[in-house]
Amino acid sequence: MTGWPDGDGPAAWAQDGDVPAAWTQDGDAPAAWTPDGDVPAAWAQDRNAPAGLPVPHRTRWQPLRTGLVDIFYYDYQEFWFRDGRLMLRGNNGTGKSKVLALTLPLLLDADLSPTRVEPDGDRAKKMDWNLLLGGKYDERLGYTWLEFGRRTDDGEHAYFTIGCGLKAVAGRGIADRWYFTTSQRVGADLYLIGPNGTVLTRDRLTAAVGEYGMVTQRADTYRRAVDEHLMHLGPDRYGSLIDLLIQLRQPQLSKRPDEGKLSRALSEALAPVDQSVLADIATAFHDLEQQRDELAALKDTRGHVARFGQRYQHYASAATSQASETRSQPLAQPSRRPRTTSKPSRVSWLSLALSARNWPGVQSLPALTTRSGSLPRQRRLQRKRRQAKPTQNGPVVSEPSVTSPRSGRPAGHVSWSRTPPRRRAKRRHLLGSSATMPG
């Protein structure tokens, strides 16, 4: 095997210099290496990186290495990624699932519950067992960490390391836990094992990280820092992503499928819709609702108009039939209203007046009037009637008349009246002029 400065593999390998157990059983390098036996291109040397550490070649963050320090059966173990991918291969019971349980998604979730740490979700597998190994240790302190890297716009390399420190005590379980983020690289800028071979405590880690990162005991603060540096998803979407990873990493998922939980996990992991898009959709639905109401009102109006049209059609048919029947019958002659004696003509009254001159004792023509005459003429006749006076010892001559339908009084009468000589002569003159009118 070539490509290492000292001819050996990384110091994280077993002390005897063999390749990691995850490699093939014959001790050769993984098949992902180049045919000439050199290290992968992703492991090319960086001028500013220590010898043997992988460097990123993408502008996106991608995992480069992950490691366990004094946890499970590992004193110090690193696992390297190739192009952001890691394949663990080995016999049953070699600890492949345990490596996944202690690295991902634990380092993104920061939740030590067995249902979220263990791939099978077994609640009996406590985290403190991974440190105390069922009573082998009374107290133990360990770390699990994960390194990301990317290439910046100016061609430089940026690194971001996240990790979790655990302390377990027999009889107490997990006595302490803390989380850290830093731009330092484990094994180059940051060493989790001190010079005396002991694992760093929380205080010593805080001093070692310094201004390059942070150390906190709050899981929410740690998750927010990881999201802001790597994902930029926000608390809700970030939590949905972690839930989806936990759901999909279950072993033998195809043998025990849970369509409901998987569907909910996939749905919750979807990116939320932009608020402006939601506003546009809400406006469109509101407009649709208004249009639906208007359409319902128009349909109701059309129904009323249709019913009115049917009734009016029946009415028009009946009216047309009746009109046609009326036109087919002969028209009846309108009856003339007989002329009553209450409205005598002017000629009839004049004839009566002329015949009254021959009556004995008649000295003057009495005034004749009816209510049917015009108002000025009627007034003149009434005035003449009041002025008429009977002669000496002359009887009052009254003409039988027809009672007026309006007042119940006789339509006309003749009476004697006393008239001054001067007016009497004038009346004779008027009577003579009236007698000459044609009959």
SULBEL-V364605 format. One record per residue. N is the residue number from 1. SS is DSSP state (a for helix, b for strand, c for the rest). OMEGA is omega in whole degrees, 0 to 359 (* if undefined). NEAR is the number of other C-alpha atoms within 8 Angstrom. Layout:
# SULBEL-V364605
N_SS_OMEGA_NEAR ; N_SS_OMEGA_NEAR
This chain:
# SULBEL-V364605
1_c_184_6 ; 2_c_175_7 ; 3_c_179_7 ; 4_c_183_8 ; 5_c_183_7 ; 6_c_180_4 ; 7_c_179_8 ; 8_c_176_7 ; 9_c_180_9 ; 10_c_180_6 ; 11_c_180_6 ; 12_c_179_7 ; 13_c_179_12 ; 14_c_187_9 ; 15_c_181_6 ; 16_c_175_4 ; 17_c_179_8 ; 18_c_179_9 ; 19_c_180_11 ; 20_c_181_7 ; 21_c_179_7 ; 22_c_178_7 ; 23_c_182_12 ; 24_c_187_11 ; 25_c_181_6 ; 26_c_176_4 ; 27_c_178_8 ; 28_c_178_8 ; 29_c_179_10 ; 30_c_180_7 ; 31_c_180_5 ; 32_c_179_5 ; 33_c_181_10 ; 34_c_184_9 ; 35_c_183_5 ; 36_c_176_4 ; 37_c_178_9 ; 38_c_178_10 ; 39_c_180_10 ; 40_c_180_10 ; 41_a_179_5 ; 42_a_179_10 ; 43_a_181_10 ; 44_c_185_9 ; 45_c_174_10 ; 46_c_183_9 ; 47_c_182_5 ; 48_c_182_4 ; 49_c_176_9 ; 50_c_181_8 ; 51_c_175_7 ; 52_c_181_9 ; 53_c_180_8 ; 54_c_179_10 ; 55_c_180_13 ; 56_c_177_11 ; 57_c_179_7 ; 58_c_177_8 ; 59_c_177_8 ; 60_c_176_7 ; 61_c_176_9 ; 62_b_180_11 ; 63_b_179_12 ; 64_b_182_16 ; 65_b_170_11 ; 66_b_185_13 ; 67_b_177_12 ; 68_b_181_14 ; 69_b_177_13 ; 70_b_177_14 ; 71_b_182_13 ; 72_c_179_7 ; 73_c_183_5 ; 74_b_169_9 ; 75_b_175_8 ; 76_b_182_9 ; 77_b_176_10 ; 78_b_174_10 ; 79_b_184_8 ; 80_b_178_8 ; 81_c_172_10 ; 82_b_183_9 ; 83_c_178_7 ; 84_c_183_8 ; 85_b_180_7 ; 86_c_177_8 ; 87_c_177_4 ; 88_c_183_6 ; 89_c_180_8 ; 90_c_180_10 ; 91_c_177_5 ; 92_c_179_5 ; 93_c_180_5 ; 94_c_175_6 ; 95_c_180_7 ; 96_a_180_10 ; 97_a_180_7 ; 98_a_176_8 ; 99_a_178_8 ; 100_a_181_10 ; 101_a_184_12 ; 102_a_181_10 ; 103_a_184_13 ; 104_c_2_8 ; 105_c_181_12 ; 106_a_184_13 ; 107_a_174_14 ; 108_a_185_9 ; 109_a_182_9 ; 110_c_178_10 ; 111_c_185_8 ; 112_c_179_8 ; 113_c_181_8 ; 114_a_181_13 ; 115_a_179_10 ; 116_a_180_11 ; 117_a_184_13 ; 118_c_179_11 ; 119_c_180_14 ; 120_c_177_7 ; 121_c_181_9 ; 122_c_182_9 ; 123_c_181_7 ; 124_c_181_5 ; 125_c_181_8 ; 126_c_181_9 ; 127_c_182_11 ; 128_c_177_11 ; 129_a_179_9 ; 130_a_178_9 ; 131_a_185_15 ; 132_a_177_15 ; 133_c_174_10 ; 134_c_178_6 ; 135_c_178_7 ; 136_c_180_6 ; 137_c_173_10 ; 138_c_179_8 ; 139_b_182_9 ; 140_b_180_11 ; 141_b_181_13 ; 142_b_181_13 ; 143_b_166_13 ; 144_b_187_15 ; 145_b_181_13 ; 146_b_184_14 ; 147_b_176_13 ; 148_b_177_12 ; 149_b_177_15 ; 150_b_178_14 ; 151_b_182_13 ; 152_c_182_9 ; 153_c_180_6 ; 154_c_176_4 ; 155_c_179_6 ; 156_c_181_7 ; 157_b_177_10 ; 158_b_183_9 ; 159_b_179_11 ; 160_b_183_12 ; 161_b_177_14 ; 162_b_182_13 ; 163_b_181_12 ; 164_b_176_13 ; 165_b_184_12 ; 166_b_176_12 ; 167_b_181_13 ; 168_b_180_15 ; 169_b_180_13 ; 170_c_181_10 ; 171_c_181_4 ; 172_c_182_7 ; 173_b_178_9 ; 174_b_183_11 ; 175_b_183_9 ; 176_b_177_7 ; 177_b_178_10 ; 178_b_184_12 ; 179_b_181_14 ; 180_b_171_12 ; 181_b_183_14 ; 182_b_174_11 ; 183_c_178_10 ; 184_c_179_12 ; 185_c_179_11 ; 186_b_182_9 ; 187_c_178_6 ; 188_c_179_9 ; 189_c_185_7 ; 190_b_180_10 ; 191_c_181_8 ; 192_c_175_10 ; 193_b_183_9 ; 194_c_180_9 ; 195_c_180_5 ; 196_c_177_5 ; 197_c_178_6 ; 198_c_181_7 ; 199_b_182_11 ; 200_c_172_10 ; 201_c_181_7 ; 202_a_180_8 ; 203_a_180_7 ; 204_a_177_8 ; 205_a_179_11 ; 206_a_178_10 ; 207_a_181_7 ; 208_a_180_7 ; 209_a_176_13 ; 210_a_184_8 ; 211_a_183_5 ; 212_a_180_8 ; 213_b_181_10 ; 214_b_175_11 ; 215_b_184_11 ; 216_b_176_10 ; 217_c_180_7 ; 218_c_182_8 ; 219_a_181_10 ; 220_a_176_6 ; 221_a_179_8 ; 222_a_179_13 ; 223_a_179_11 ; 224_a_179_10 ; 225_a_178_9 ; 226_a_181_12 ; 227_a_181_13 ; 228_a_182_10 ; 229_a_187_7 ; 230_a_193_7 ; 231_a_185_8 ; 232_c_182_7 ; 233_c_188_9 ; 234_c_185_9 ; 235_a_184_8 ; 236_a_181_7 ; 237_a_178_13 ; 238_a_177_11 ; 239_a_178_9 ; 240_a_178_12 ; 241_a_180_10 ; 242_a_178_11 ; 243_a_179_10 ; 244_a_178_11 ; 245_a_179_9 ; 246_a_181_11 ; 247_a_185_9 ; 248_a_183_8 ; 249_c_180_8 ; 250_c_178_9 ; 251_c_179_6 ; 252_c_183_6 ; 253_c_183_9 ; 254_c_181_5 ; 255_c_180_5 ; 256_c_183_6 ; 257_c_175_6 ; 258_c_187_6 ; 259_a_181_6 ; 260_a_180_6 ; 261_a_179_7 ; 262_a_179_10 ; 263_a_178_8 ; 264_a_180_8 ; 265_a_179_12 ; 266_a_180_9 ; 267_a_180_7 ; 268_a_180_9 ; 269_c_180_11 ; 270_c_178_8 ; 271_c_179_5 ; 272_c_180_5 ; 273_c_180_6 ; 274_c_184_6 ; 275_a_178_6 ; 276_a_177_6 ; 277_a_177_8 ; 278_a_178_9 ; 279_a_179_8 ; 280_a_180_8 ; 281_a_179_8 ; 282_a_178_8 ; 283_a_179_8 ; 284_a_178_8 ; 285_a_178_8 ; 286_a_178_8 ; 287_a_178_8 ; 288_a_179_8 ; 289_a_177_8 ; 290_a_179_8 ; 291_a_177_8 ; 292_a_178_8 ; 293_a_179_8 ; 294_a_178_8 ; 295_a_177_8 ; 296_a_178_8 ; 297_a_179_8 ; 298_a_177_8 ; 299_a_178_8 ; 300_a_178_8 ; 301_a_178_8 ; 302_a_177_8 ; 303_a_178_8 ; 304_a_180_8 ; 305_a_179_8 ; 306_a_178_8 ; 307_a_178_8 ; 308_a_179_8 ; 309_a_178_8 ; 310_a_180_8 ; 311_a_180_8 ; 312_a_177_8 ; 313_a_175_8 ; 314_a_179_8 ; 315_a_181_8 ; 316_a_178_8 ; 317_a_179_8 ; 318_a_180_8 ; 319_a_180_8 ; 320_a_178_8 ; 321_a_180_8 ; 322_a_180_8 ; 323_a_179_8 ; 324_a_176_8 ; 325_a_180_8 ; 326_a_179_7 ; 327_a_181_7 ; 328_a_179_6 ; 329_c_178_6 ; 330_c_180_5 ; 331_c_178_4 ; 332_c_179_4 ; 333_c_178_4 ; 334_c_180_4 ; 335_c_178_4 ; 336_c_179_4 ; 337_c_183_4 ; 338_c_180_4 ; 339_c_180_5 ; 340_c_179_6 ; 341_a_179_7 ; 342_a_178_11 ; 343_a_180_9 ; 344_c_178_9 ; 345_c_182_6 ; 346_a_182_6 ; 347_a_180_7 ; 348_a_180_8 ; 349_a_178_10 ; 350_a_177_11 ; 351_a_178_9 ; 352_a_181_8 ; 353_a_180_9 ; 354_a_178_9 ; 355_a_180_8 ; 356_a_179_9 ; 357_c_183_10 ; 358_c_179_7 ; 359_c_180_7 ; 360_c_176_4 ; 361_c_182_7 ; 362_c_179_9 ; 363_c_182_6 ; 364_c_181_9 ; 365_c_179_11 ; 366_c_180_11 ; 367_c_179_10 ; 368_c_182_11 ; 369_c_173_10 ; 370_c_178_11 ; 371_c_182_7 ; 372_c_181_6 ; 373_c_178_8 ; 374_c_186_6 ; 375_a_179_6 ; 376_a_180_6 ; 377_a_181_8 ; 378_a_179_12 ; 379_a_179_8 ; 380_a_180_8 ; 381_a_178_11 ; 382_a_179_11 ; 383_a_179_8 ; 384_a_180_10 ; 385_a_178_11 ; 386_a_182_8 ; 387_a_181_9 ; 388_c_180_14 ; 389_b_178_10 ; 390_c_178_12 ; 391_c_181_10 ; 392_c_179_4 ; 393_c_179_4 ; 394_c_180_8 ; 395_c_177_7 ; 396_c_182_8 ; 397_c_178_7 ; 398_c_180_7 ; 399_c_175_7 ; 400_c_184_5 ; 401_c_177_8 ; 402_c_181_9 ; 403_b_180_9 ; 404_c_180_10 ; 405_c_183_6 ; 406_c_187_4 ; 407_c_183_5 ; 408_c_179_7 ; 409_c_177_6 ; 410_b_181_9 ; 411_c_178_13 ; 412_c_178_10 ; 413_c_179_10 ; 414_c_181_11 ; 415_c_175_11 ; 416_c_177_13 ; 417_b_176_12 ; 418_c_184_9 ; 419_c_177_10 ; 420_c_183_6 ; 421_a_183_6 ; 422_a_178_6 ; 423_a_181_8 ; 424_a_179_10 ; 425_a_180_8 ; 426_a_179_8 ; 427_a_176_10 ; 428_a_180_10 ; 429_a_179_8 ; 430_a_180_8 ; 431_a_178_9 ; 432_a_180_8 ; 433_a_181_8 ; 434_a_182_8 ; 435_a_182_8 ; 436_c_180_6 ; 437_c_181_6 ; 438_c_182_3 ; 439_c_*_5
